[in-house]
Amino acid sequence: MTANSPKLIYVDTSMGQMHVRLYENKGPTLICLHPMPYSGSYYDSFCKHLIKESNCSAVSIDMIGYGRSEKIKEPISIHDYATSSIEAIKTLINDHHISNSTNLLGFHTGSAIANEIGILEPDLIEKIIFVTYPFFNQEKREEMLSSLSKTPLNDDLESLRSMWEFTIENRTEGVDLERAMSNFLDQLQNLDKGWFGFHAMFNYISEERLRLLKLPTLIINDQSSLTKATKTAAELISDMNYIELMDTQGGIFELNIDQISKHVISFLNQQ
């Protein structure tokens, strides 16, 4: 492990082992929950920047079924992703890998998982940050479930073309090839099961569950297909701060790290 790289460990949960990246243990911890179908490595640039610019520790967890965590054969729910993550967080605290001053950050599907953790274990978590929230009403969820793409395993290289084009060839200007390739490899690891996280999200009743979150929450919105959805989600949360980033064009955890970190650090330092 180099000075700037995370410590990699596994923790046991009732759903199997979860893979965790630990970026120092020096103060209050921000636990980052990744968007599907990627892994905790999605936050590598952000976590390295955060611990450099603040007194915070940072952790990223591979959700069950993703990255290097335990593989699963059938779709599970947002509740399942949350409960397994809670078990992992408690183990990290009990084994002194992280502080018991714990906060969550989620992006896309990771935001829904963070929301559910905050509902289930409000005494475990101090603050929550959503960087966009994929809010869909019942009609839209049913539509997206019915059109959910389930890529089968096959030996046709052409079947990977759309994934390659989206992640590599047409990546946002400024995102380097190494970072894009890491995301592409994450998708390859679960090529035929990467849709499990979307299935969970499209079955999650956000209009009910968001109202149950009572922890201090920061909503960071960007300019994307989820801008309007995130605004709708924000209106349902009782203890909420809202910030909208104006100069974003995708790849925000590579290209807008300064902006995000500034707001995250300010929010976590509020008494």
Order of alpha helices (4+ residues) and beta strands (2+ residues): beta-beta-beta-alpha-beta-alpha-beta-alpha-beta-alpha-alpha-alpha-alpha-alpha-beta-alpha-beta-alpha-alpha
